Amino acid sequence: MPRLQPFDNRSGRGDPDGEMAPSLSHTTEIRVRFGETDPYGVAYFAAIFDYFKRGMDEFLRSRGLSPDLAYRNRNRNFGFPVVASNCRYRAPVRFDDLLILRTRVVRVEKSGATFGFSLFRTEAGKDILAAEGRVSCRSIDASWKPIPLPAELDTILSAR
């Protein structure tokens, strides 16, 4: 897998290669909580995945969709579970650090989508890349069989 590049949402670019529209990205601030850290005050590796999940939730909210209706839509009989994830840890984040998480849509496929994440902490006025990763989700029906991406998700994730 190629190295993920951090991207600068402030410049109006939605991703490092300029392939996705800026509207397909979202920036969230996250404060590292005490319970997310080890005895040395460094955030556990699993906390970073939780931050990525929060980024996905806030991305969906910013596009007008409740995360609950995306991940588990009982009325429309579909789900959108995570099927793969990865993370590259670049620098530690510590208790009480204020982080910037940039979430973007990396790929939309017939039955799923992949989100990309760049997590930064600020040190001496500079953004330091702390972690980068991806999370892939797939559309399923109530029996857990793959289905095409529901129209409302496709529209939200494709910015059409």
Disulfide bonds with the S-S distance in Angstrom:
none
